[in-house]
Amino acid sequence: MTTHRQTQDTSATTEASDRLAGLCQKLDEAIALLASAREFAKPGKLPRVLDTARRVLLQEGGAAAIEERARAFEEAGVFLGSDWETPQYLVPSLTTHALKSPDPNTVVIEALSELRLLAVAKGEYLHPMVSAEQAHHYLTQVMAINLWLLFGAPSEAERETQGRLAQIPRHLFRHLAERIGYEHIIDRLIDEIWRILQQRPIQVEPVKAMITQIAICQANPEIDLGASGQGADRLVSSLFGPTRACREDPGIEPYRERLSSMDAAALQGEATGFARAMHDTGLVSPYHPVLLRHLLDHGDHLLAEALGLSSTGRDCLLCYRELVSALIRGGVHPATPQAVYGLALMLERGILYQPPVAPAMWRQLGLTLSEWSQARLNLAFGEAISPRARLLEGVLCMLGQPLGVGQGNNPTCQSARALSMWAYNDPDYLLQMVAWAARDDEIIMHFEGQPISSMASLSGVAQSLPMDLDPVSLIVVPHLDRIYAEMGRRCIGREGDPHRWVNPEFHGWWSGRGFRINVDVASGQLHELDTFLRHFYASYHPYYNGNQPLIHPQPAGIAVTDSAARFIGWHAITVLRVSLDPSDVMRVYFFNPNNDSGQDWGDGIKVSTAGHGERFGEASLPFEQFASRLYIFHYDPLERGELAEITQEELDRVIGHIHRSWGADRIPPTDLQADEGP
């Protein structure tokens, strides 16, 4: 007997099916009109296709209907003249911004592109530019990076900016997951997490969110992971249960009670377990601070064990026992777990032995934060812990991980580089900057003897106040950004590039006063490339500079290119050291503040972050490849090496890389004539 509810459900399903069929018919008509239009007329026909596709994608089963038409809409010219026209060069990480866009056309065209690649990956569409394997690999990366779209409802921000549009990415990803299989996504996600963690970023919230999604998948009986997710347990346990006493994730209070009844041997086991998990992943469980605070009353040995310290770190802990205890009480809480890792690495660096650092840390402990600083920290991180403790966590992490600083999604690479350089090279100066910014709401720096106030300066490079930053950057970067921009304004009218004068004044006295640039600022053309490269080799390459290691980190500028070797923009980095890697290849090791240093810059140049002798947070390239993306560097003019000893053959290889990539449109006419010969 059919119930009234069953009849209703059937009629609703039929109605939805009819609605989808009607929309698909309209979509086919719109695609046919676009396909038959002349190329100059296609832009006029495109809005109808995108609008109808949007309505289809909002229906249940809409993504499957679009996938069936993948070849038709691509050949009709939907992607013509856009970034999506060349799918072999698409970058998975950029999909997040497109799918979150408030512009319906951007969201729809991104969804169409993913469904086109799905058809290619499943062998339904033989694409001239992308193989099925490439399409499958790309989609698993996209799924891994955007896993939140599979499990999370739209956030308040998404609902505000996108409205119903926020449902399209979710319908899309549910369809992708069903067609590709969860097991591929989880394995790809685990690889991605380990790749990011190898770089030891200060900001680990996105990684923690991804690990939480894996834990949800593991616990969901409806999701069959098959044989995938082999490396997941180490990641999930590092956050939710690194030791025997918290293996089943009991909660903070029950764990605290368990600690109170443990003897020395049990505490030793807990300390060792936490330290191993922390140094293995760079992630800290919220249970770890509970143990650390408990051990403050149990002697230095267990404290050093829980921090995973070597003899250097242990000595530093013993010398500054009172300060370390105060730092743990003030900044290490379950809500600020990464402070544990920052503290451990800071002790390992031994920087407390520098006379100004310990007194500066005492000042930081008692620092009175301005109302603006407190409000900003609460807005960005919530109010689970006091703003002072949150900032102290940030200070410990930056001093422990100076190469883990990221600029977020902001054009403030100069300021991020400066913070990293000071934490790495001049920690007491960094602490002074934090005190001025957080307490006084003002930083004053000098440019050629004249003071520049961050409050008196006009706007900076960033158009709005950046929020996606670590606690120290959140407070200090807006001030540095305005000062940096003001220094640039004071160079207006001078011949050449303003970085010549700005970098040494902004970053510190150790920035070389010698300066080289290989681009003519007025015309944008390549300029004296041969001389530029000879100076770089003579200043930095151990074989040509008398085997002199780099003493201080140096600011430099690179021309960033995409995987097709096309120019994207200018970017600030720090050259840290130049040395032979384990395979006896001369490499440049550098700091890139862009949040993820592992990138494909095209023409065979792939930036490495692990496996070639990199320390945590370093990126590296063979010397020749790095030189081919460099456009600005500083050097000490009194310490020049031998210019004449660099062979022309070596320079020609570098120049070839430049001419095939960012310099392709910048070759002066005289050079082109010389290349062509008589």
C-alpha positions as CSV (number, residue, x, y, z in Angstrom):
1,M,0.0,0.0,0.0
2,T,1.4,3.4,-1.0
3,T,1.4,6.0,1.7
4,H,0.6,9.7,1.2
5,R,4.3,10.6,2.1
6,Q,5.7,8.2,-0.5
7,T,3.3,9.7,-3.2
8,Q,4.6,13.2,-2.2
9,D,8.2,12.1,-2.4
10,T,7.7,10.5,-5.8
11,S,5.9,13.6,-7.2
12,A,8.7,15.9,-5.8
13,T,11.4,13.7,-7.4
14,T,9.5,13.7,-10.7
15,E,9.1,17.5,-10.5
16,A,12.8,18.0,-9.8
17,S,13.7,15.6,-12.7
18,D,11.4,17.5,-15.1
19,R,12.9,20.9,-14.0
20,L,16.4,19.6,-14.6
21,A,15.5,18.2,-18.0
22,G,13.9,21.5,-19.0
23,L,17.0,23.5,-17.9
24,C,19.3,21.0,-19.7
25,Q,17.4,21.6,-22.9
26,K,17.8,25.4,-22.5
27,L,21.5,24.8,-21.8
28,D,21.9,22.8,-25.0
29,E,20.3,25.6,-27.0
30,A,22.6,28.2,-25.4
31,I,25.7,26.0,-26.1
32,A,24.6,25.6,-29.7
33,L,24.1,29.3,-30.2
34,L,27.6,29.9,-28.7
35,A,29.2,27.3,-30.9
36,S,27.7,28.7,-34.1
37,A,28.6,32.3,-33.3
38,R,31.7,33.9,-34.9
39,E,34.6,34.4,-32.6
40,F,34.1,38.2,-32.2
41,A,30.4,37.5,-31.3
42,K,31.0,34.8,-28.7
43,P,31.4,37.1,-25.7
44,G,27.8,38.3,-26.3
45,K,26.4,34.7,-26.2
46,L,28.4,33.5,-23.2
47,P,26.3,35.1,-20.4
48,R,23.3,33.0,-21.4
49,V,25.4,29.8,-21.2
50,L,26.8,30.6,-17.8
51,D,23.5,31.7,-16.4
52,T,21.7,28.5,-17.5
53,A,24.7,26.4,-16.3
54,R,24.4,28.1,-12.9
55,R,20.7,27.1,-12.7
56,V,21.6,23.5,-13.7
57,L,24.3,23.2,-11.1
58,L,21.9,24.3,-8.4
59,Q,19.7,21.2,-9.1
60,E,20.3,17.8,-7.7
61,G,22.0,15.8,-10.5
62,G,23.1,19.0,-12.2
63,A,26.8,18.3,-12.0
64,A,26.4,15.0,-13.8
65,A,24.4,16.7,-16.5
66,I,27.2,19.3,-17.0
67,E,29.8,16.5,-17.1
68,E,28.0,14.8,-20.0
69,R,28.2,18.1,-22.0
70,A,31.9,18.8,-21.1
71,R,33.2,18.4,-24.6
72,A,30.4,20.4,-26.2
73,F,30.7,23.5,-24.0
74,E,34.5,23.5,-24.3
75,E,34.5,23.2,-28.1
76,A,31.7,25.9,-28.2
77,G,34.2,28.4,-26.7
78,V,33.2,28.8,-23.0
79,F,36.8,29.1,-21.9
80,L,38.1,31.1,-24.8
81,G,40.4,33.9,-23.8
82,S,40.3,33.0,-20.1
83,D,42.8,31.4,-17.7
84,W,40.8,28.2,-18.0
85,E,41.5,27.9,-21.7
86,T,44.8,26.1,-21.0
87,P,43.9,23.5,-18.3
88,Q,47.5,22.1,-18.3
89,Y,48.6,25.2,-16.5
90,L,45.9,25.5,-13.9
91,V,47.0,25.7,-10.3
92,P,45.0,23.6,-7.7
93,S,45.5,26.1,-4.8
94,L,43.8,28.9,-6.8
95,T,40.5,27.0,-7.0
96,T,39.6,28.0,-3.4
97,H,39.5,31.7,-4.3
98,A,37.4,31.1,-7.5
99,L,34.9,28.9,-5.6
100,K,34.5,31.4,-2.8
101,S,34.0,34.3,-5.3
102,P,30.9,36.5,-4.9
103,D,30.8,36.7,-8.8
104,P,28.5,33.9,-10.1
105,N,30.3,33.7,-13.4
106,T,33.7,32.9,-11.7
107,V,32.1,30.2,-9.6
108,V,30.3,28.7,-12.6
109,I,33.3,28.7,-15.0
110,E,35.5,27.1,-12.3
111,A,32.8,24.4,-11.8
112,L,32.6,23.8,-15.6
113,S,36.4,23.5,-15.7
114,E,36.5,20.9,-12.9
115,L,33.7,18.9,-14.6
116,R,35.4,19.1,-18.0
117,L,38.6,17.6,-16.3
118,L,36.5,14.9,-14.6
119,A,35.2,13.8,-18.0
120,V,38.8,13.7,-19.2
121,A,40.0,11.8,-16.1
122,K,37.2,9.2,-16.6
123,G,38.2,8.7,-20.3
124,E,34.9,10.2,-21.7
125,Y,36.7,13.1,-23.3
126,L,40.0,12.8,-25.1
127,H,41.5,16.3,-24.5
128,P,44.2,17.6,-26.8
129,M,46.2,19.3,-24.0
130,V,45.6,17.2,-20.8
131,S,45.9,13.4,-20.4
132,A,43.5,11.4,-18.2
133,E,46.3,10.8,-15.7
134,Q,47.1,14.6,-15.4
135,A,43.4,15.4,-15.0
136,H,42.9,12.8,-12.3
137,H,46.0,14.0,-10.4
138,Y,44.8,17.7,-10.7
139,L,41.3,16.8,-9.4
140,T,42.6,14.8,-6.4
141,Q,44.7,17.8,-5.4
142,V,41.8,20.2,-5.8
143,M,39.6,17.9,-3.7
144,A,42.2,17.6,-1.0
145,I,42.8,21.3,-0.8
146,N,39.0,22.0,-0.7
147,L,37.9,19.1,1.5
148,W,35.9,21.4,3.7
149,L,33.4,21.7,0.8
150,L,32.5,18.0,1.2
151,F,31.8,18.1,4.9
152,G,31.1,21.6,6.0
153,A,27.9,23.7,5.6
154,P,28.4,27.2,4.1
155,S,29.9,29.6,6.7
156,E,28.3,32.9,7.7
157,A,30.8,34.7,5.5
158,E,30.0,32.5,2.5
159,R,26.3,33.0,3.0
160,E,26.7,36.7,3.2
161,T,28.9,37.0,0.1
162,Q,27.6,34.2,-2.1
163,G,24.0,33.4,-1.0
164,R,22.6,30.4,-2.8
165,L,25.7,30.4,-5.0
166,A,27.6,28.7,-2.1
167,Q,25.6,25.5,-2.8
168,I,27.2,25.0,-6.3
169,P,30.8,24.1,-5.0
170,R,29.2,21.7,-2.6
171,H,27.1,19.9,-5.3
172,L,30.2,19.9,-7.5
173,F,32.5,18.3,-4.9
174,R,29.9,15.7,-3.8
175,H,29.8,14.6,-7.5
176,L,33.6,14.7,-7.8
177,A,34.0,12.6,-4.7
178,E,31.5,10.0,-5.8
179,R,33.2,9.7,-9.3
180,I,36.8,9.8,-8.1
181,G,36.5,7.9,-4.8
182,Y,37.3,9.1,-1.3
183,E,40.3,6.9,-1.0
184,H,42.3,8.9,-3.7
185,I,41.4,12.2,-2.0
186,I,42.5,11.1,1.5
187,D,45.9,9.8,0.2
188,R,46.5,13.0,-1.7
189,L,45.4,15.1,1.3
190,I,47.9,13.2,3.6
191,D,50.7,13.8,1.1
192,E,49.8,17.5,0.9
193,I,49.7,17.9,4.7
194,W,53.2,16.3,5.1
195,R,54.5,18.5,2.3
196,I,53.3,21.6,4.1
197,L,54.5,20.4,7.5
198,Q,58.0,19.8,6.2
199,Q,58.2,23.5,5.8
200,R,57.2,24.0,9.5
201,P,54.9,27.0,9.1
202,I,53.9,29.1,12.2
203,Q,50.3,29.1,11.2
204,V,49.0,25.5,11.3
205,E,45.3,26.1,11.6
206,P,44.5,25.2,8.0
207,V,46.5,21.9,8.4
208,K,44.8,21.1,11.7
209,A,41.4,21.6,9.9
210,M,42.5,19.2,7.2
211,I,43.6,16.6,9.8
212,T,40.2,17.0,11.6
213,Q,38.4,16.2,8.3
214,I,40.5,13.0,8.0
215,A,39.5,12.1,11.5
216,I,35.8,12.7,10.6
217,C,36.3,10.5,7.5
218,Q,37.8,7.7,9.6
219,A,35.0,7.8,12.1
220,N,32.2,7.9,9.5
221,P,31.0,4.3,8.7
222,E,29.4,5.4,5.4
223,I,32.9,6.4,4.0
224,D,34.9,3.4,2.9
225,L,38.6,4.5,2.8
226,G,39.7,1.1,1.6
227,A,43.5,0.7,1.9
228,S,44.1,4.5,1.8
229,G,45.0,6.8,4.7
230,Q,48.0,4.8,5.8
231,G,49.8,7.9,7.0
232,A,46.8,9.4,8.6
233,D,47.1,7.8,12.1
234,R,50.4,9.7,12.9
235,L,48.7,13.0,12.0
236,V,45.4,12.4,13.8
237,S,47.1,11.0,16.9
238,S,49.6,13.9,17.0
239,L,46.7,16.3,17.6
240,F,44.1,14.2,19.4
241,G,46.0,11.5,21.3
242,P,49.8,11.4,21.1
243,T,50.3,9.4,24.4
244,R,48.9,6.4,26.2
245,A,47.0,8.6,28.8
246,C,45.2,10.6,26.2
247,R,45.0,8.0,23.4
248,E,41.1,8.0,23.2
249,D,41.0,11.9,23.4
250,P,39.4,12.1,26.8
251,G,39.2,15.9,27.2
252,I,41.4,18.4,29.0
253,E,40.0,18.0,32.5
254,P,40.0,14.2,32.6
255,Y,43.6,14.2,31.4
256,R,44.6,16.7,34.0
257,E,43.1,14.4,36.7
258,R,45.0,11.4,35.2
259,L,48.3,13.3,35.5
260,S,47.8,14.0,39.2
261,S,47.8,10.3,40.0
262,M,50.9,9.4,37.8
263,D,54.3,8.4,39.2
264,A,57.7,9.6,37.8
265,A,57.9,6.7,35.3
266,A,54.5,7.3,33.9
267,L,55.2,11.0,33.6
268,Q,58.4,10.2,31.8
269,G,56.5,8.1,29.3
270,E,54.0,11.0,28.7
271,A,56.8,13.5,28.3
272,T,58.7,11.4,25.7
273,G,55.5,10.6,23.8
274,F,54.5,14.2,23.4
275,A,58.0,15.4,22.5
276,R,58.3,12.7,19.8
277,A,54.9,13.6,18.2
278,M,55.7,17.3,18.3
279,H,59.1,17.1,16.7
280,D,57.9,14.5,14.2
281,T,55.1,16.7,12.8
282,G,55.6,20.3,14.0
283,L,52.1,20.1,15.5
284,V,51.2,20.3,19.2
285,S,48.3,18.6,20.8
286,P,46.2,20.7,23.3
287,Y,47.1,18.0,25.9
288,H,50.8,18.9,25.7
289,P,50.5,22.3,27.5
290,V,48.5,20.6,30.3
291,L,51.5,18.2,30.9
292,L,54.0,21.0,30.6
293,R,52.3,23.1,33.2
294,H,51.9,20.1,35.5
295,L,55.7,19.3,35.2
296,L,56.7,22.8,36.4
297,D,56.6,21.3,39.9
298,H,58.4,18.1,39.0
299,G,62.0,19.1,38.2
300,D,63.9,20.2,35.2
301,H,64.7,16.7,33.8
302,L,61.0,15.9,32.9
303,L,60.5,19.5,31.6
304,A,63.4,19.1,29.2
305,E,62.1,15.7,28.2
306,A,58.6,17.0,27.4
307,L,60.1,19.7,25.2
308,G,62.4,17.2,23.4
309,L,65.5,19.3,24.1
310,S,69.1,18.4,23.0
311,S,72.0,19.3,25.3
312,T,72.0,22.8,23.9
313,G,68.3,23.4,24.8
314,R,68.7,21.7,28.2
315,D,71.6,24.0,29.1
316,C,69.6,27.0,28.1
317,L,66.6,25.8,30.1
318,L,68.8,25.3,33.2
319,C,70.4,28.8,32.8
320,Y,67.1,30.5,32.4
321,R,64.8,28.3,34.5
322,E,62.8,31.1,36.1
323,L,62.2,32.8,32.7
324,V,61.1,29.5,31.1
325,S,58.7,28.8,33.9
326,A,57.2,32.3,33.5
327,L,56.9,31.8,29.8
328,I,55.1,28.5,30.3
329,R,52.7,30.0,32.8
330,G,52.1,33.1,30.7
331,G,51.9,31.8,27.2
332,V,51.5,28.0,27.1
333,H,47.8,26.9,27.5
334,P,45.6,24.4,25.8
335,A,44.3,27.2,23.6
336,T,47.9,28.1,22.6
337,P,49.5,24.7,22.1
338,Q,52.0,25.8,19.3
339,A,53.7,27.9,22.0
340,V,55.3,24.7,23.2
341,Y,57.0,24.0,19.9
342,G,58.1,27.7,19.6
343,L,59.5,27.6,23.1
344,A,61.4,24.3,22.5
345,L,63.0,25.6,19.2
346,M,63.8,29.0,20.8
347,L,65.8,27.2,23.6
348,E,67.5,25.0,20.9
349,R,68.7,28.1,19.1
350,G,70.3,29.4,22.3
351,I,69.3,33.0,21.6
352,L,68.6,33.6,25.3
353,Y,72.4,33.8,25.7
354,Q,72.4,37.0,23.7
355,P,72.5,39.7,26.5
356,P,69.4,41.7,25.4
357,V,67.1,38.8,24.7
358,A,66.2,37.5,28.2
359,P,65.4,41.0,29.6
360,A,63.3,41.7,26.4
361,M,61.4,38.5,27.1
362,W,60.7,39.6,30.6
363,R,59.3,42.8,29.2
364,Q,57.1,40.9,26.8
365,L,55.7,38.9,29.7
366,G,54.5,42.0,31.5
367,L,53.7,44.1,28.3
368,T,50.5,46.2,28.5
369,L,48.7,45.9,25.2
370,S,46.9,48.8,23.7
371,E,43.1,48.6,23.2
372,W,43.6,48.4,19.5
373,S,46.1,45.5,19.8
374,Q,43.8,43.6,22.1
375,A,40.7,44.1,19.9
376,R,42.7,43.0,16.8
377,L,43.9,39.8,18.5
378,N,40.5,39.0,19.8
379,L,38.9,39.6,16.4
380,A,41.4,37.3,14.6
381,F,41.8,34.5,17.2
382,G,38.7,34.7,19.4
383,E,38.6,35.2,23.2
384,A,39.4,31.7,24.5
385,I,42.6,33.1,25.9
386,S,43.9,36.6,26.8
387,P,45.3,38.7,24.0
388,R,48.6,39.0,25.9
389,A,48.9,35.1,26.0
390,R,48.0,34.9,22.4
391,L,50.7,37.4,21.4
392,L,53.3,35.6,23.6
393,E,52.5,32.4,21.8
394,G,53.2,34.3,18.5
395,V,56.5,35.7,19.8
396,L,57.7,32.2,21.0
397,C,56.8,30.7,17.6
398,M,58.5,33.5,15.6
399,L,61.7,33.3,17.6
400,G,61.7,29.5,17.4
401,Q,60.6,29.3,13.8
402,P,61.9,32.4,12.1
403,L,61.5,30.8,8.6
404,G,57.9,29.9,9.4
405,V,56.5,33.4,8.9
406,G,53.9,33.8,6.1
407,Q,52.4,36.8,4.5
408,G,48.9,35.4,4.2
409,N,46.8,36.4,1.2
410,N,48.3,39.9,1.3
411,P,50.9,41.9,-0.8
412,T,53.1,42.4,2.3
413,C,56.1,40.1,1.4
414,Q,58.5,42.9,2.3
415,S,57.2,43.2,5.9
416,A,56.9,39.4,6.4
417,R,60.5,39.1,5.1
418,A,61.7,41.8,7.6
419,L,60.1,40.0,10.6
420,S,61.6,36.7,9.6
421,M,65.0,38.3,9.1
422,W,65.0,40.0,12.5
423,A,63.8,36.8,14.3
424,Y,66.6,34.9,12.5
425,N,69.4,37.5,12.8
426,D,68.5,40.1,15.4
427,P,65.9,38.8,17.9
428,D,66.1,41.6,20.4
429,Y,65.3,44.1,17.6
430,L,62.2,42.0,16.7
431,L,61.1,42.1,20.4
432,Q,61.5,45.9,20.4
433,M,59.3,46.2,17.3
434,V,56.6,44.0,19.0
435,A,56.7,46.2,22.1
436,W,56.4,49.4,20.2
437,A,53.5,48.2,18.0
438,A,51.5,46.3,20.6
439,R,52.0,48.8,23.5
440,D,52.3,52.2,21.7
441,D,50.4,51.7,18.5
442,E,53.4,53.2,16.7
443,I,56.7,52.3,15.2
444,I,59.3,54.9,14.3
445,M,62.1,53.9,11.9
446,H,64.7,56.2,10.3
447,F,65.3,56.7,6.6
448,E,68.6,58.4,5.8
449,G,68.6,60.1,9.2
450,Q,65.0,61.2,9.1
451,P,62.4,59.6,11.4
452,I,59.3,57.9,9.8
453,S,56.3,57.3,12.1
454,S,53.9,54.5,11.2
455,M,51.0,56.6,12.4
456,A,52.0,59.7,10.5
457,S,52.6,57.8,7.2
458,L,49.9,57.5,4.6
459,S,48.6,54.1,3.4
460,G,50.8,51.1,2.9
461,V,51.0,48.5,0.1
462,A,48.0,46.5,1.5
463,Q,44.6,48.1,0.7
464,S,43.0,46.7,3.9
465,L,44.2,45.5,7.3
466,P,45.4,41.9,6.8
467,M,43.8,39.4,9.2
468,D,45.1,36.0,8.1
469,L,48.4,36.3,9.9
470,D,50.2,34.9,13.0
471,P,49.8,37.0,16.2
472,V,53.1,39.0,15.8
473,S,52.5,39.8,12.1
474,L,48.9,40.7,12.8
475,I,50.1,43.5,15.2
476,V,53.4,44.6,13.6
477,V,52.8,44.2,9.8
478,P,50.3,47.2,9.4
479,H,53.0,49.5,10.9
480,L,55.9,48.1,8.8
481,D,53.8,48.2,5.7
482,R,53.1,51.9,6.0
483,I,56.7,52.7,6.8
484,Y,58.0,50.6,3.9
485,A,55.6,52.5,1.5
486,E,56.7,55.8,3.0
487,M,60.3,55.0,2.4
488,G,59.4,54.2,-1.2
489,R,57.6,57.6,-1.6
490,R,60.7,59.4,-0.3
491,C,62.7,57.9,-3.2
492,I,60.3,59.3,-5.9
493,G,62.3,61.2,-8.5
494,R,65.5,59.2,-8.0
495,E,66.9,57.4,-10.9
496,G,66.7,53.6,-10.7
497,D,64.9,51.2,-8.4
498,P,63.9,52.5,-4.9
499,H,64.9,49.1,-3.3
500,R,68.6,50.3,-3.6
501,W,68.0,52.8,-0.8
502,V,64.9,51.3,1.0
503,N,66.1,47.7,1.7
504,P,69.2,48.5,3.8
505,E,67.3,51.2,5.8
506,F,64.2,49.0,6.3
507,H,65.8,45.6,7.0
508,G,69.0,46.5,8.8
509,W,72.7,47.5,8.6
510,W,73.8,44.0,7.4
511,S,71.9,44.5,4.1
512,G,74.7,45.0,1.5
513,R,75.0,48.6,0.2
514,G,76.1,47.2,-3.2
515,F,73.0,46.8,-5.3
516,R,72.4,45.2,-8.7
517,I,69.2,45.0,-10.9
518,N,68.9,43.4,-14.3
519,V,65.8,45.4,-15.5
520,D,65.8,49.0,-16.7
521,V,63.1,50.6,-14.4
522,A,62.0,53.1,-17.0
523,S,61.4,50.7,-20.0
524,G,61.0,47.3,-18.2
525,Q,63.6,45.8,-20.6
526,L,66.4,43.5,-19.5
527,H,69.5,45.5,-18.7
528,E,73.2,44.5,-18.5
529,L,72.3,40.9,-17.9
530,D,75.8,39.6,-18.3
531,T,77.3,42.0,-15.8
532,F,74.5,41.4,-13.3
533,L,75.1,37.7,-13.3
534,R,78.8,38.0,-13.1
535,H,78.4,40.2,-10.0
536,F,75.9,37.7,-8.5
537,Y,78.3,34.7,-9.0
538,A,81.3,36.7,-7.7
539,S,79.4,37.8,-4.6
540,Y,77.5,34.6,-3.7
541,H,79.0,31.5,-5.4
542,P,81.7,29.9,-3.2
543,Y,83.7,28.8,-6.2
544,Y,84.1,32.5,-7.3
545,N,84.1,34.4,-4.0
546,G,87.0,32.8,-2.2
547,N,84.8,30.2,-0.6
548,Q,83.3,32.9,1.7
549,P,80.0,31.7,3.3
550,L,77.2,34.2,3.5
551,I,77.4,35.9,6.9
552,H,74.1,37.7,7.2
553,P,70.8,36.9,5.4
554,Q,70.4,39.3,2.4
555,P,67.2,40.7,0.9
556,A,66.7,39.8,-2.8
557,G,64.0,40.2,-5.4
558,I,62.8,37.4,-7.8
559,A,60.6,37.4,-10.9
560,V,58.0,34.8,-10.0
561,T,56.7,32.6,-12.9
562,D,54.0,30.1,-13.2
563,S,54.3,26.4,-14.3
564,A,54.3,27.6,-18.0
565,A,57.2,29.9,-17.2
566,R,55.0,33.0,-17.7
567,F,55.8,36.1,-15.6
568,I,53.4,36.6,-12.6
569,G,55.1,39.4,-10.6
570,W,58.0,40.7,-8.5
571,H,58.5,39.1,-5.1
572,A,60.7,39.7,-2.0
573,I,62.7,36.8,-0.6
574,T,65.8,36.4,1.6
575,V,69.0,34.6,0.5
576,L,70.1,32.6,3.5
577,R,73.1,30.5,2.4
578,V,74.8,28.9,-0.6
579,S,76.4,25.5,-0.3
580,L,76.7,22.0,-1.8
581,D,73.7,19.8,-1.3
582,P,74.1,16.0,-0.4
583,S,74.4,15.3,-4.2
584,D,77.2,17.9,-4.6
585,V,75.0,20.3,-6.5
586,M,75.6,24.0,-5.5
587,R,72.3,25.3,-4.3
588,V,70.9,28.6,-3.1
589,Y,68.8,28.2,0.1
590,F,66.3,31.0,0.6
591,F,63.3,32.1,2.6
592,N,60.1,32.7,0.7
593,P,57.3,34.5,2.8
594,N,54.5,33.3,0.5
595,N,53.1,30.6,2.9
596,D,54.2,27.6,0.6
597,S,57.6,27.6,-0.9
598,G,57.3,24.5,-3.0
599,Q,56.4,25.8,-6.5
600,D,56.8,24.9,-10.1
601,W,58.2,28.0,-11.9
602,G,58.2,26.4,-15.4
603,D,61.0,25.6,-17.8
604,G,62.1,22.7,-15.6
605,I,62.5,24.9,-12.5
606,K,60.8,23.3,-9.4
607,V,61.5,24.8,-6.0
608,S,62.4,22.2,-3.4
609,T,61.6,22.4,0.3
610,A,62.9,19.0,1.4
611,G,65.3,16.3,0.3
612,H,68.2,18.5,-0.9
613,G,69.7,19.5,2.5
614,E,67.0,22.1,3.3
615,R,66.5,23.1,7.0
616,F,62.9,23.6,8.1
617,G,61.4,26.6,6.3
618,E,64.0,26.9,3.6
619,A,63.4,26.6,-0.1
620,S,66.2,25.8,-2.5
621,L,67.2,25.7,-6.2
622,P,70.4,24.8,-8.0
623,F,72.5,28.0,-8.3
624,E,72.0,28.4,-12.0
625,Q,68.2,28.0,-11.8
626,F,67.9,30.5,-8.9
627,A,70.0,33.0,-10.8
628,S,67.6,32.8,-13.7
629,R,64.7,34.1,-11.6
630,L,66.7,36.7,-9.7
631,Y,66.3,40.4,-10.7
632,I,67.6,42.3,-7.6
633,F,70.3,41.5,-5.1
634,H,72.5,43.3,-2.5
635,Y,76.2,42.7,-1.8
636,D,79.1,44.2,0.1
637,P,81.0,46.2,-2.6
638,L,84.2,45.8,-0.5
639,E,84.1,42.0,-0.6
640,R,83.7,41.3,-4.3
641,G,84.9,38.0,-5.8
642,E,86.5,37.2,-9.2
643,L,84.2,38.4,-12.0
644,A,86.5,37.1,-14.8
645,E,86.5,33.4,-13.7
646,I,82.9,32.7,-14.5
647,T,82.6,31.0,-17.9
648,Q,80.4,32.4,-20.6
649,E,79.0,29.0,-21.2
650,E,77.6,28.9,-17.6
651,L,76.1,32.4,-18.0
652,D,74.5,31.5,-21.3
653,R,72.6,28.7,-19.7
654,V,71.2,31.1,-17.1
655,I,70.4,33.7,-19.8
656,G,68.6,31.0,-21.8
657,H,66.3,30.3,-18.8
658,I,65.6,34.0,-18.5
659,H,64.8,34.5,-22.2
660,R,62.5,31.4,-22.2
661,S,60.5,32.7,-19.2
662,W,59.9,36.1,-17.5
663,G,62.4,37.9,-19.8
664,A,60.8,36.7,-23.1
665,D,59.0,40.1,-23.6
666,R,61.9,42.1,-22.1
667,I,64.7,41.5,-24.5
668,P,66.1,44.8,-25.8
669,P,65.9,45.1,-29.7
670,T,69.7,45.3,-29.9
671,D,70.0,41.9,-28.1
672,L,67.5,40.4,-30.4
673,Q,69.5,41.5,-33.4
674,A,72.6,40.1,-31.9
675,D,70.9,36.8,-31.3
676,E,69.7,36.6,-34.9
677,G,73.3,37.4,-36.2
678,P,74.2,39.1,-39.5
